[in-house]
Amino acid sequence: MGNASKPATAVPATPAGRRGWQIVWGVVLIACGILAVLMPEIAALATAVVFASLLIVGGIGEIAYAAHTRTQAGFGWKLASGILTLVLGIAILVVPVAGVASLALLVGAFLFVTGISRTMLGWRVRPHRGWGWIVFDGLLSIVIAILIALGWPQSSLAFIGLLTGFTLIITGLWRLMLRPLAPTP
């Protein structure tokens, strides 16, 4: 049976050590984000290397899976997919600046398409509360996409590095803000 004198809390009790690690992790992410903002070119190249490494591991995994299932239908397509993923990862690792430029172009295209979609959504839900924010978000995404396109490929390193830095800072901040609270006695 439970203790009736203690009220139930919405936040489960978390050991102090776990809270400490979450704080440390948040601070590390913020520090890395600040460094990335201060050195966007290095951050962009590091992002490209990590992305390339993930593609290489993924490509190797796809090739291994294709070999494992070679008697099943689609073996050739599975193998081709794995080889293409592996080759793309190697290419980005060998020429990371081209990988960063390609990534910036893809992000720009994504922002442009989602900007159009969000702008149309905002106009569609008008006059509901907050529709203007949706339109603002869409138009801002379109403007950022146009700026990426106008500055491409020269601004690719700075753009990807700053994007990486700001993402790390925001992630670190929310980790600090949403860390489990200490239980009240």
PAMI-251591 format. One record per residue: residue number from 1; residue in one letter; x, y, z of N, C-alpha, C, O in turn. Coordinates in Angstrom, 2 decimals. Each point is the difference from the previous one (the first is absolute). Layout:
% residues N
{pt NUM; a; {X; Y; Z}; {X; Y; Z}; {X; Y; Z}; {X; Y; Z}}
...
END
This chain:
% residues 185
{pt 1; m; {0.81; -1.18; 0.00}; {-0.81; 1.18; 0.00}; {0.85; 1.25; 0.00}; {1.12; 0.01; 0.52}}
{pt 2; g; {-1.67; 1.05; -1.12}; {0.77; 1.23; -0.09}; {-0.20; 0.88; 1.22}; {-0.90; -0.25; 0.80}}
{pt 3; n; {1.71; 1.26; -0.67}; {-0.09; 0.94; 1.10}; {-1.01; 1.07; -0.39}; {0.23; 0.75; -0.95}}
{pt 4; a; {-1.35; -0.66; 1.66}; {-1.08; 0.93; -0.34}; {0.35; 1.44; 0.33}; {-0.66; 0.91; -0.50}}
{pt 5; s; {1.66; -0.68; 1.34}; {0.32; 1.37; 0.40}; {0.83; 0.74; -1.05}; {0.09; 1.23; 0.05}}
{pt 6; k; {0.51; -1.95; -0.98}; {0.81; 0.66; -1.03}; {-0.81; 0.13; -1.28}; {-0.55; -0.99; -0.48}}
{pt 7; p; {0.46; 2.22; -0.08}; {-0.75; 0.17; -1.24}; {0.76; -0.61; -1.18}; {1.23; -0.04; -0.01}}
{pt 8; a; {-1.98; -0.44; -0.98}; {0.62; -0.57; -1.21}; {0.56; 1.15; -0.84}; {-0.60; 1.07; -0.09}}
{pt 9; t; {1.74; -1.29; -0.51}; {0.61; 1.02; -0.85}; {-0.03; -0.46; -1.44}; {0.02; -1.20; -0.29}}
{pt 10; a; {-0.08; 2.17; -0.62}; {-0.05; -0.31; -1.43}; {1.38; -0.38; -0.53}; {0.11; -0.74; -0.98}}
{pt 11; v; {0.94; 1.24; 1.64}; {1.36; -0.28; -0.46}; {0.56; -1.12; 0.86}; {0.11; 0.15; 1.22}}
{pt 12; p; {0.26; -1.28; -1.84}; {0.56; -1.08; 0.80}; {1.35; 0.41; 0.59}; {0.75; 0.77; -0.59}}
{pt 13; a; {-0.46; -1.31; 1.76}; {1.27; 0.30; 0.65}; {1.15; -0.51; -0.85}; {-0.04; -1.13; -0.50}}
{pt 14; t; {1.05; 1.95; 0.34}; {1.16; -0.35; -0.79}; {1.21; 0.09; 0.90}; {0.16; 0.99; 0.71}}
{pt 15; p; {0.70; -1.98; -0.71}; {1.21; 0.08; 0.82}; {0.81; 1.26; -0.35}; {0.06; 0.42; -1.15}}
{pt 16; a; {0.56; 0.15; 2.17}; {0.75; 1.24; -0.19}; {1.10; -0.14; -1.04}; {0.30; 0.95; -0.72}}
{pt 17; g; {0.31; -2.12; 0.63}; {1.08; -0.20; -0.97}; {-0.48; 0.15; -1.43}; {0.73; 0.53; -0.85}}
{pt 18; r; {-1.95; -0.99; 0.57}; {-0.53; 0.13; -1.35}; {-0.27; 1.46; -0.34}; {0.24; 0.43; -1.13}}
{pt 19; r; {-0.75; 0.32; 2.09}; {-0.23; 1.43; -0.23}; {1.32; 0.68; -0.29}; {0.09; 0.86; -0.88}}
{pt 20; g; {0.94; -1.25; 1.62}; {1.31; 0.61; -0.19}; {0.54; -0.25; -1.40}; {0.54; 0.91; -0.63}}
{pt 21; w; {-0.70; -2.14; 0.14}; {0.47; -0.31; -1.35}; {-0.79; 0.75; -1.05}; {0.56; 0.41; -1.02}}
{pt 22; q; {-1.85; -0.23; 1.24}; {-0.80; 0.74; -0.97}; {0.44; 1.46; -0.04}; {0.05; 0.61; -1.07}}
{pt 23; i; {0.27; -0.05; 2.21}; {0.51; 1.38; 0.04}; {1.34; 0.07; -0.71}; {0.23; 0.90; -0.81}}
{pt 24; v; {0.66; -1.84; 1.10}; {1.31; -0.03; -0.66}; {-0.17; -0.10; -1.50}; {0.63; 0.73; -0.76}}
{pt 25; w; {-1.50; -1.65; 0.31}; {-0.22; -0.20; -1.43}; {-0.54; 1.28; -0.64}; {0.42; 0.37; -1.09}}
{pt 26; g; {-1.36; 0.31; 1.76}; {-0.53; 1.25; -0.53}; {1.07; 1.06; -0.13}; {0.06; 0.71; -1.01}}
{pt 27; v; {0.79; -0.59; 2.02}; {1.09; 0.99; -0.03}; {1.01; -0.34; -1.10}; {0.48; 0.90; -0.69}}
{pt 28; v; {-0.16; -2.19; 0.52}; {0.93; -0.41; -1.05}; {-0.58; 0.34; -1.37}; {0.72; 0.51; -0.87}}
{pt 29; l; {-2.00; -0.79; 0.66}; {-0.63; 0.31; -1.28}; {0.02; 1.51; -0.28}; {0.28; 0.42; -1.12}}
{pt 30; i; {-0.57; 0.38; 2.14}; {0.03; 1.45; -0.17}; {1.41; 0.47; -0.33}; {0.19; 0.84; -0.89}}
{pt 31; a; {0.81; -1.36; 1.60}; {1.39; 0.40; -0.26}; {0.41; -0.39; -1.42}; {0.64; 0.79; -0.70}}
{pt 32; c; {-0.99; -2.00; 0.27}; {0.33; -0.43; -1.36}; {-0.73; 0.86; -1.02}; {0.56; 0.33; -1.05}}
{pt 33; g; {-1.78; 0.04; 1.35}; {-0.77; 0.86; -0.90}; {0.63; 1.37; -0.13}; {0.07; 0.56; -1.10}}
{pt 34; i; {0.39; 0.00; 2.21}; {0.67; 1.31; -0.04}; {1.28; -0.10; -0.82}; {0.28; 0.88; -0.82}}
{pt 35; l; {0.49; -1.94; 1.02}; {1.22; -0.19; -0.80}; {-0.34; -0.12; -1.49}; {0.71; 0.53; -0.85}}
{pt 36; a; {-1.80; -1.25; 0.54}; {-0.40; -0.16; -1.39}; {-0.41; 1.34; -0.62}; {0.30; 0.26; -1.17}}
{pt 37; v; {-0.98; 0.58; 1.93}; {-0.38; 1.32; -0.50}; {1.23; 0.87; -0.20}; {0.07; 0.78; -0.95}}
{pt 38; l; {0.91; -0.90; 1.85}; {1.23; 0.79; -0.12}; {0.90; -0.50; -1.13}; {0.76; 0.78; -0.57}}
{pt 39; m; {-0.84; -2.07; 0.25}; {0.82; -0.60; -1.07}; {-0.90; -0.82; -0.93}; {0.09; -1.23; -0.02}}
{pt 40; p; {-0.96; 1.91; -0.76}; {-0.99; -0.74; -0.79}; {0.61; -0.90; -1.09}; {-0.57; -1.03; -0.33}}
{pt 41; e; {1.70; 1.42; -0.20}; {0.61; -0.83; -1.05}; {0.45; -1.35; 0.55}; {-0.22; -1.04; -0.62}}
{pt 42; i; {0.84; 1.07; 1.79}; {0.44; -1.25; 0.63}; {-1.21; -0.84; 0.39}; {0.00; -1.22; -0.17}}
{pt 43; a; {-1.03; 1.87; 0.70}; {-1.22; -0.73; 0.38}; {-0.66; -0.63; -1.22}; {-0.50; -1.12; 0.07}}
{pt 44; a; {0.50; 1.83; -1.19}; {-0.60; -0.54; -1.23}; {0.77; -1.22; -0.49}; {-0.60; -1.00; -0.39}}
{pt 45; l; {1.92; 1.08; 0.42}; {0.80; -1.14; -0.42}; {-0.17; -1.18; 0.95}; {-0.05; -1.15; -0.44}}
{pt 46; a; {-0.04; 1.42; 1.74}; {-0.24; -1.07; 0.97}; {-1.37; -0.64; -0.24}; {-0.14; -1.22; 0.11}}
{pt 47; t; {-0.85; 2.03; -0.42}; {-1.34; -0.52; -0.31}; {0.05; -0.90; -1.22}; {-0.62; -1.06; -0.03}}
{pt 48; a; {1.36; 1.49; -1.00}; {0.13; -0.80; -1.22}; {0.69; -1.33; 0.29}; {-0.40; -1.04; -0.53}}
{pt 49; v; {1.44; 1.07; 1.36}; {0.72; -1.24; 0.33}; {-0.90; -0.97; 0.77}; {0.00; -1.20; -0.26}}
{pt 50; v; {-0.77; 1.72; 1.21}; {-0.92; -0.86; 0.76}; {-1.06; -0.57; -0.94}; {-0.31; -1.19; 0.06}}
{pt 51; f; {-0.24; 2.03; -0.92}; {-1.01; -0.45; -0.96}; {0.58; -1.06; -0.93}; {-0.64; -1.01; -0.28}}
{pt 52; a; {1.86; 1.24; -0.20}; {0.66; -0.98; -0.88}; {0.21; -1.32; 0.73}; {-0.22; -1.07; -0.57}}
{pt 53; s; {0.64; 1.15; 1.80}; {0.23; -1.22; 0.79}; {-1.29; -0.79; 0.17}; {0.01; -1.23; -0.09}}
{pt 54; l; {-1.11; 1.92; 0.34}; {-1.28; -0.68; 0.13}; {-0.41; -0.67; -1.30}; {-0.52; -1.11; 0.00}}
{pt 55; l; {0.77; 1.80; -1.13}; {-0.32; -0.61; -1.29}; {0.87; -1.23; -0.27}; {-0.49; -1.00; -0.52}}
{pt 56; i; {1.75; 1.08; 0.88}; {0.90; -1.15; -0.21}; {-0.46; -1.20; 0.83}; {-0.09; -1.11; -0.51}}
{pt 57; v; {-0.20; 1.35; 1.78}; {-0.48; -1.09; 0.85}; {-1.33; -0.54; -0.53}; {-0.21; -1.22; -0.05}}
{pt 58; g; {-0.68; 2.11; -0.35}; {-1.27; -0.42; -0.55}; {0.16; -0.79; -1.29}; {-0.68; -1.01; -0.22}}
{pt 59; g; {1.59; 1.47; -0.65}; {0.26; -0.71; -1.25}; {0.55; -1.40; 0.23}; {-0.40; -0.95; -0.66}}
{pt 60; i; {1.32; 0.84; 1.60}; {0.56; -1.31; 0.34}; {-1.11; -0.91; 0.55}; {-0.07; -1.18; -0.34}}
{pt 61; g; {-0.78; 1.74; 1.18}; {-1.12; -0.77; 0.54}; {-0.96; -0.46; -1.09}; {-0.48; -1.13; 0.02}}
{pt 62; e; {0.20; 2.02; -0.98}; {-0.89; -0.38; -1.10}; {0.62; -1.08; -0.87}; {-0.70; -0.93; -0.43}}
{pt 63; i; {1.98; 1.03; 0.17}; {0.69; -1.03; -0.80}; {-0.01; -1.33; 0.73}; {-0.25; -1.05; -0.60}}
{pt 64; a; {0.50; 1.08; 1.91}; {-0.02; -1.23; 0.79}; {-1.40; -0.61; 0.00}; {-0.15; -1.21; -0.12}}
{pt 65; y; {-0.86; 2.05; 0.24}; {-1.38; -0.50; -0.02}; {-0.32; -0.60; -1.37}; {-0.65; -1.05; -0.09}}
{pt 66; a; {1.09; 1.71; -0.98}; {-0.24; -0.52; -1.34}; {0.67; -1.37; -0.16}; {-0.60; -0.92; -0.56}}
{pt 67; a; {1.82; 0.80; 1.05}; {0.71; -1.28; -0.10}; {-0.72; -1.08; 0.82}; {-0.08; -1.15; -0.41}}
{pt 68; h; {-0.42; 1.54; 1.55}; {-0.69; -0.95; 0.87}; {-1.32; -0.48; -0.61}; {-0.40; -1.14; 0.21}}
{pt 69; t; {-0.26; 2.00; -0.98}; {-1.30; -0.34; -0.59}; {0.12; -0.18; -1.52}; {-0.97; 0.25; -0.72}}
{pt 70; r; {2.12; -0.67; 0.25}; {0.25; -0.08; -1.45}; {-0.92; -0.98; -0.72}; {-0.17; 0.12; -1.22}}
{pt 71; t; {-0.42; -1.08; 1.92}; {-0.90; -0.96; -0.65}; {-1.43; 0.53; -0.10}; {-0.85; -0.63; -0.63}}
{pt 72; q; {0.59; 1.77; 1.26}; {-1.35; 0.57; -0.04}; {-0.13; 0.99; -1.15}; {1.00; 0.43; -0.59}}
{pt 73; a; {-2.24; -0.09; 0.27}; {-0.26; 0.95; -1.08}; {0.58; 1.37; 0.34}; {0.01; 0.40; 1.17}}
{pt 74; g; {0.47; 0.31; -2.16}; {0.51; 1.35; 0.17}; {1.45; 0.09; 0.42}; {0.46; 1.07; 0.41}}
{pt 75; f; {0.27; -2.18; -0.52}; {1.41; 0.01; 0.42}; {0.79; 1.09; -0.71}; {0.75; 0.74; 0.64}}
{pt 76; g; {-0.91; -0.63; -1.94}; {0.75; 0.98; -0.78}; {-0.28; 1.42; 0.43}; {0.91; 0.83; 0.07}}
{pt 77; w; {-2.17; -0.53; 0.22}; {-0.37; 1.35; 0.44}; {0.55; 0.29; 1.38}; {0.47; 1.11; 0.27}}
{pt 78; k; {-0.52; -2.09; 0.61}; {0.56; 0.17; 1.35}; {1.50; 0.25; -0.09}; {0.53; 0.89; 0.67}}
{pt 79; l; {0.15; -1.67; -1.49}; {1.44; 0.15; -0.16}; {0.33; 1.36; -0.62}; {0.92; 0.69; 0.47}}
{pt 80; a; {-1.66; -0.31; -1.51}; {0.23; 1.30; -0.64}; {-0.20; 1.15; 0.98}; {0.77; 0.96; 0.02}}
{pt 81; s; {-1.81; -1.06; 0.80}; {-0.26; 1.04; 0.99}; {1.14; 0.10; 1.01}; {0.42; 1.10; 0.35}}
{pt 82; g; {0.08; -2.24; 0.09}; {1.12; 0.00; 0.94}; {1.26; 0.57; -0.61}; {0.72; 0.77; 0.64}}
{pt 83; i; {-0.44; -1.16; -1.87}; {1.21; 0.51; -0.68}; {-0.11; 1.51; -0.21}; {0.98; 0.72; 0.24}}
{pt 84; l; {-2.15; -0.23; -0.67}; {-0.17; 1.45; -0.20}; {0.15; 0.76; 1.31}; {0.62; 1.07; 0.02}}
{pt 85; t; {-1.18; -1.59; 1.05}; {0.12; 0.65; 1.30}; {1.46; 0.03; 0.45}; {0.47; 1.02; 0.51}}
{pt 86; l; {0.24; -2.13; -0.69}; {1.41; -0.07; 0.37}; {0.84; 0.96; -0.84}; {0.85; 0.71; 0.54}}
{pt 87; v; {-1.09; -0.68; -1.83}; {0.75; 0.89; -0.90}; {-0.27; 1.47; 0.34}; {0.93; 0.81; 0.01}}
{pt 88; l; {-2.18; -0.47; 0.28}; {-0.32; 1.38; 0.39}; {0.74; 0.37; 1.28}; {0.56; 1.09; 0.09}}
{pt 89; g; {-0.56; -1.97; 0.89}; {0.72; 0.27; 1.25}; {1.48; 0.20; -0.23}; {0.59; 0.92; 0.56}}
{pt 90; i; {0.01; -1.77; -1.39}; {1.43; 0.13; -0.30}; {0.26; 1.31; -0.74}; {0.98; 0.69; 0.28}}
{pt 91; a; {-1.85; -0.35; -1.23}; {0.18; 1.24; -0.77}; {-0.05; 1.22; 0.91}; {0.81; 0.91; -0.14}}
{pt 92; i; {-1.75; -0.89; 1.08}; {-0.09; 1.14; 0.92}; {1.21; 0.03; 0.92}; {0.48; 1.08; 0.35}}
{pt 93; l; {0.02; -2.24; 0.05}; {1.17; -0.06; 0.86}; {1.25; 0.49; -0.74}; {0.85; 0.68; 0.58}}
{pt 94; v; {-0.75; -1.01; -1.87}; {1.16; 0.40; -0.80}; {-0.07; 1.48; -0.37}; {1.02; 0.69; 0.01}}
{pt 95; v; {-2.22; -0.20; -0.33}; {-0.18; 1.41; -0.39}; {-1.08; 0.62; 0.89}; {-1.12; 0.22; -0.46}}
{pt 96; p; {1.44; 0.05; 1.73}; {-1.03; 0.45; 0.93}; {-0.61; 1.36; -0.35}; {-1.16; 0.26; 0.33}}
{pt 97; v; {1.92; 0.61; -0.99}; {-0.55; 1.31; -0.36}; {-1.14; -0.16; -1.00}; {-1.01; 0.71; 0.08}}
{pt 98; a; {1.16; -1.62; -1.02}; {-1.09; -0.28; -0.95}; {-1.20; -0.59; 0.73}; {-1.14; 0.30; -0.34}}
{pt 99; g; {1.40; -1.13; 1.34}; {-1.08; -0.55; 0.81}; {-0.75; 1.08; 0.75}; {-1.23; -0.04; 0.08}}
{pt 100; v; {1.95; 1.00; 0.46}; {-0.62; 1.11; 0.72}; {-0.83; 0.84; -0.98}; {-1.12; 0.41; 0.33}}
{pt 101; a; {1.66; -0.15; -1.51}; {-0.73; 0.78; -0.99}; {-1.29; -0.72; -0.41}; {-1.05; 0.63; -0.14}}
{pt 102; s; {1.14; -1.93; -0.05}; {-1.19; -0.77; -0.36}; {-1.02; 0.02; 1.13}; {-1.20; 0.13; -0.25}}
{pt 103; l; {1.67; -0.27; 1.46}; {-0.88; 0.01; 1.16}; {-0.70; 1.36; 0.12}; {-1.20; 0.06; 0.29}}
{pt 104; a; {1.94; 1.02; -0.52}; {-0.60; 1.34; 0.06}; {-1.08; 0.15; -1.07}; {-1.06; 0.57; 0.25}}
{pt 105; l; {1.32; -1.08; -1.44}; {-0.97; 0.07; -1.08}; {-1.26; -0.80; 0.35}; {-1.12; 0.45; -0.26}}
{pt 106; l; {1.30; -1.62; 0.84}; {-1.15; -0.82; 0.40}; {-0.81; 0.68; 1.10}; {-1.23; -0.02; -0.04}}
{pt 107; v; {1.91; 0.61; 1.01}; {-0.71; 0.71; 1.07}; {-0.76; 1.19; -0.59}; {-1.14; 0.27; 0.39}}
{pt 108; g; {1.77; 0.44; -1.33}; {-0.67; 1.12; -0.65}; {-1.25; -0.44; -0.75}; {-1.04; 0.65; 0.09}}
{pt 109; a; {1.14; -1.76; -0.83}; {-1.16; -0.52; -0.72}; {-1.10; -0.41; 0.98}; {-1.18; 0.26; -0.23}}
{pt 110; f; {1.58; -0.91; 1.32}; {-0.97; -0.41; 1.03}; {-0.71; 1.23; 0.58}; {-1.22; 0.01; 0.13}}
{pt 111; l; {1.99; 1.03; 0.21}; {-0.60; 1.21; 0.58}; {-0.95; 0.67; -0.99}; {-1.05; 0.51; 0.38}}
{pt 112; f; {1.42; -0.52; -1.66}; {-0.85; 0.62; -1.02}; {-1.34; -0.73; -0.12}; {-1.06; 0.63; 0.01}}
{pt 113; v; {1.12; -1.94; -0.12}; {-1.22; -0.80; -0.16}; {-0.87; 0.07; 1.25}; {-1.21; 0.20; -0.09}}
{pt 114; t; {1.83; -0.35; 1.27}; {-0.80; 0.08; 1.23}; {-0.50; 1.42; 0.24}; {-1.06; 0.20; 0.58}}
{pt 115; g; {1.82; 0.80; -1.03}; {-0.46; 1.39; 0.11}; {-1.26; 0.25; -0.80}; {-0.94; 0.65; 0.47}}
{pt 116; i; {0.91; -1.18; -1.68}; {-1.21; 0.12; -0.83}; {-1.16; -0.72; 0.68}; {-1.11; 0.52; 0.09}}
{pt 117; s; {1.38; -1.73; 0.38}; {-1.04; -0.80; 0.66}; {-0.55; 0.70; 1.23}; {-1.21; 0.05; 0.20}}
{pt 118; r; {2.09; 0.50; 0.63}; {-0.46; 0.67; 1.22}; {-0.74; 1.30; -0.30}; {-0.98; 0.33; 0.67}}
{pt 119; t; {1.44; 0.39; -1.68}; {-0.70; 1.23; -0.39}; {-1.42; -0.33; -0.46}; {-0.96; 0.67; 0.39}}
{pt 120; m; {0.83; -1.70; -1.21}; {-1.32; -0.41; -0.47}; {-0.87; -0.48; 1.17}; {-1.19; 0.30; 0.05}}
{pt 121; l; {1.79; -1.03; 0.89}; {-0.73; -0.45; 1.18}; {-0.50; 1.20; 0.80}; {-1.15; 0.02; 0.44}}
{pt 122; g; {2.00; 0.96; -0.24}; {-0.39; 1.20; 0.75}; {-1.17; 0.71; -0.64}; {-0.92; 0.42; 0.70}}
{pt 123; w; {0.94; -0.27; -2.02}; {-1.11; 0.64; -0.69}; {-1.25; -0.86; 0.09}; {-1.12; 0.52; 0.04}}
{pt 124; r; {1.30; -1.83; -0.02}; {-1.15; -0.93; 0.05}; {-0.70; 0.05; 1.36}; {-1.23; -0.07; 0.05}}
{pt 125; v; {1.98; 0.19; 1.04}; {-0.62; 0.00; 1.33}; {-0.42; 1.40; 0.46}; {-0.55; 0.15; 1.09}}
{pt 126; r; {0.81; 0.86; -1.91}; {-0.43; 1.36; 0.33}; {-1.51; 0.03; 0.12}; {-0.64; -0.58; -0.88}}
{pt 127; p; {0.04; 1.15; 1.81}; {0.40; 0.98; 1.00}; {0.22; -0.59; 1.39}; {-0.08; 0.73; 0.98}}
{pt 128; h; {0.36; -2.02; -0.87}; {0.23; -0.61; 1.31}; {1.20; 0.65; 0.69}; {0.90; 0.54; -0.64}}
{pt 129; r; {-0.93; -0.63; 1.95}; {1.06; 0.58; 0.81}; {1.35; -0.59; -0.38}; {0.14; -1.22; -0.11}}
{pt 130; g; {0.85; 2.07; -0.09}; {1.36; -0.43; -0.29}; {0.31; -0.21; -1.48}; {1.13; -0.36; -0.34}}
{pt 131; w; {-2.10; 0.59; -0.54}; {0.26; -0.24; -1.43}; {1.13; 0.88; -0.52}; {0.75; -0.41; -0.88}}
{pt 132; g; {-0.63; 1.59; 1.41}; {1.05; 0.92; -0.44}; {1.40; -0.53; 0.28}; {0.92; 0.23; -0.78}}
{pt 133; w; {-0.76; -0.93; 1.92}; {1.29; -0.59; 0.34}; {0.38; -1.10; -0.99}; {1.17; -0.16; -0.34}}
{pt 134; i; {-2.17; -0.59; -0.11}; {0.27; -1.06; -0.97}; {0.46; 0.62; -1.31}; {0.96; -0.48; -0.62}}
{pt 135; v; {-1.65; 1.55; 0.18}; {0.40; 0.70; -1.23}; {1.39; 0.59; 0.16}; {0.84; -0.10; -0.90}}
{pt 136; f; {-0.58; 0.72; 2.06}; {1.32; 0.58; 0.27}; {1.09; -1.07; -0.08}; {1.05; 0.22; -0.62}}
{pt 137; d; {-1.29; -1.39; 1.24}; {0.95; -1.10; -0.04}; {0.25; -0.43; -1.44}; {1.15; -0.21; -0.40}}
{pt 138; g; {-2.21; 0.08; -0.38}; {0.15; -0.41; -1.40}; {0.78; 1.01; -0.82}; {0.90; -0.37; -0.75}}
{pt 139; l; {-1.25; 1.65; 0.90}; {0.70; 1.04; -0.77}; {1.47; 0.12; 0.43}; {0.87; 0.20; -0.85}}
{pt 140; l; {-0.60; -0.32; 2.14}; {1.37; 0.03; 0.48}; {0.80; -1.17; -0.57}; {1.16; 0.17; -0.40}}
{pt 141; s; {-1.77; -1.35; 0.36}; {0.68; -1.17; -0.58}; {0.32; 0.24; -1.47}; {1.08; -0.36; -0.46}}
{pt 142; i; {-2.01; 0.96; -0.27}; {0.23; 0.30; -1.42}; {1.15; 0.99; -0.16}; {0.86; -0.17; -0.86}}
{pt 143; v; {-0.85; 1.22; 1.68}; {1.07; 1.01; -0.08}; {1.36; -0.64; 0.31}; {0.97; 0.26; -0.70}}
{pt 144; i; {-0.90; -1.09; 1.73}; {1.26; -0.67; 0.34}; {0.44; -0.91; -1.15}; {1.18; -0.05; -0.33}}
{pt 145; a; {-2.14; -0.65; -0.29}; {0.32; -0.87; -1.13}; {0.57; 0.81; -1.17}; {0.95; -0.43; -0.65}}
{pt 146; i; {-1.53; 1.59; 0.39}; {0.48; 0.86; -1.08}; {1.40; 0.51; 0.33}; {0.86; 0.04; -0.88}}
{pt 147; l; {-0.63; 0.34; 2.13}; {1.34; 0.45; 0.40}; {1.03; -1.12; -0.16}; {1.13; 0.25; -0.42}}
{pt 148; i; {-1.51; -1.47; 0.76}; {0.91; -1.14; -0.19}; {0.32; -0.16; -1.48}; {1.15; -0.18; -0.37}}
{pt 149; a; {-2.19; 0.25; -0.47}; {0.20; -0.17; -1.44}; {0.87; 1.11; -0.58}; {0.87; -0.26; -0.84}}
{pt 150; l; {-1.09; 1.50; 1.29}; {0.79; 1.12; -0.52}; {1.47; -0.09; 0.42}; {0.89; 0.40; -0.75}}
{pt 151; g; {-0.64; -0.91; 1.95}; {1.37; -0.08; 0.50}; {0.68; -1.32; -0.28}; {1.17; -0.18; 0.34}}
{pt 152; w; {-1.89; -0.77; -0.96}; {0.53; -1.34; -0.23}; {1.00; 0.02; -1.14}; {-0.27; 0.70; -0.98}}
{pt 153; p; {1.38; -1.39; 1.02}; {0.51; -0.85; 1.06}; {0.92; 0.71; 0.98}; {0.47; -0.60; 0.96}}
{pt 154; q; {-0.20; 1.90; -1.21}; {0.96; 0.71; 0.84}; {-0.40; 0.05; 1.47}; {0.87; -0.07; 0.87}}
{pt 155; s; {-2.15; 0.18; -0.58}; {-0.44; 0.14; 1.39}; {-0.31; -1.34; 0.67}; {-0.45; -0.04; 1.14}}
{pt 156; s; {0.69; -1.06; -1.85}; {-0.39; -1.32; 0.51}; {0.69; -0.34; 1.31}; {-0.64; -0.48; 0.93}}
{pt 157; l; {1.94; 0.71; -0.85}; {0.73; -0.33; 1.23}; {-0.54; 0.78; 1.18}; {-0.26; -0.56; 1.06}}
{pt 158; a; {0.09; 1.87; -1.25}; {-0.50; 0.83; 1.10}; {-1.42; -0.41; 0.37}; {-0.32; -0.09; 1.19}}
{pt 159; f; {-0.53; -0.15; -2.16}; {-1.38; -0.35; 0.27}; {-0.11; -1.30; 0.79}; {-0.66; -0.05; 1.04}}
{pt 160; i; {1.30; -1.01; -1.52}; {-0.10; -1.29; 0.67}; {0.66; 0.07; 1.38}; {-0.52; -0.59; 0.96}}
{pt 161; g; {1.64; 1.29; -0.84}; {0.66; 0.14; 1.30}; {-0.86; 0.74; 1.00}; {-0.11; -0.41; 1.16}}
{pt 162; l; {-0.52; 1.51; -1.59}; {-0.88; 0.76; 0.90}; {-1.25; -0.80; 0.34}; {-0.46; 0.02; 1.14}}
{pt 163; l; {-0.09; -0.73; -2.12}; {-1.16; -0.84; 0.26}; {0.33; -1.07; 1.04}; {-0.79; -0.25; 0.91}}
{pt 164; t; {1.95; -0.36; -1.05}; {0.45; -1.00; 0.97}; {0.16; 0.64; 1.39}; {-0.46; -0.55; 1.00}}
{pt 165; g; {1.10; 1.70; -0.95}; {0.23; 0.69; 1.27}; {-1.28; 0.38; 0.70}; {-0.16; -0.26; 1.20}}
{pt 166; f; {-0.77; 0.88; -1.93}; {-1.26; 0.42; 0.62}; {-0.83; -1.21; 0.43}; {-0.68; 0.05; 1.03}}
{pt 167; t; {0.75; -1.12; -1.79}; {-0.73; -1.22; 0.39}; {0.57; -0.56; 1.30}; {-0.76; -0.40; 0.89}}
{pt 168; l; {2.08; 0.36; -0.76}; {0.62; -0.49; 1.23}; {-0.36; 0.89; 1.20}; {-0.29; -0.50; 1.08}}
{pt 169; i; {0.29; 1.81; -1.28}; {-0.33; 0.94; 1.09}; {-1.44; -0.21; 0.45}; {-0.27; -0.11; 1.20}}
{pt 170; i; {-0.66; 0.06; -2.14}; {-1.41; -0.18; 0.35}; {-0.22; -1.34; 0.68}; {-0.75; -0.09; 0.98}}
{pt 171; t; {1.40; -0.97; -1.49}; {-0.15; -1.31; 0.62}; {0.54; 0.00; 1.43}; {-0.60; -0.58; 0.90}}
{pt 172; g; {1.74; 1.23; -0.70}; {0.56; 0.11; 1.35}; {-0.92; 0.78; 0.93}; {-0.16; -0.36; 1.16}}
{pt 173; l; {-0.42; 1.44; -1.67}; {-0.90; 0.81; 0.83}; {-1.24; -0.79; 0.42}; {-0.40; 0.05; 1.16}}
{pt 174; w; {-0.21; -0.77; -2.12}; {-1.21; -0.73; 0.42}; {0.34; -1.13; 0.94}; {-0.82; -0.38; 0.83}}
{pt 175; r; {2.04; -0.18; -0.95}; {0.39; -1.04; 0.96}; {0.10; 0.59; 1.41}; {-0.37; -0.64; 0.98}}
{pt 176; l; {0.88; 1.86; -0.89}; {0.08; 0.65; 1.31}; {-1.38; 0.40; 0.52}; {-0.29; -0.15; 1.19}}
{pt 177; m; {-0.55; 0.65; -2.08}; {-1.32; 0.48; 0.41}; {-0.94; -1.15; 0.38}; {-0.83; 0.16; 0.90}}
{pt 178; l; {0.94; -1.31; -1.56}; {-0.93; -1.09; 0.22}; {0.60; -1.15; 0.81}; {-0.57; -1.10; 0.05}}
{pt 179; r; {1.69; 1.35; 0.59}; {0.60; -1.07; 0.80}; {-0.96; -0.37; 1.11}; {-0.77; 0.84; 0.47}}
{pt 180; p; {0.79; -2.08; -0.04}; {-0.87; -0.41; 1.09}; {0.31; 0.81; 1.26}; {1.16; 0.20; 0.36}}
{pt 181; l; {-2.18; 0.25; 0.28}; {0.17; 0.80; 1.21}; {0.22; -0.89; 1.20}; {-0.44; -1.15; 0.04}}
{pt 182; a; {1.12; 1.70; 0.94}; {0.22; -0.74; 1.24}; {-1.34; -0.14; 0.72}; {-0.77; 0.96; 0.04}}
{pt 183; p; {0.49; -2.12; 0.52}; {-1.25; -0.16; 0.72}; {-0.03; 0.88; 1.23}; {1.02; 0.18; 0.68}}
{pt 184; t; {-2.19; 0.36; -0.40}; {-0.12; 0.85; 1.19}; {-0.25; -0.89; 1.22}; {-0.77; -0.96; -0.07}}
{pt 185; p; {1.42; 1.30; 1.20}; {-0.16; -0.85; 1.20}; {-1.37; 0.15; 0.59}; {-0.31; -0.64; 1.01}}
END
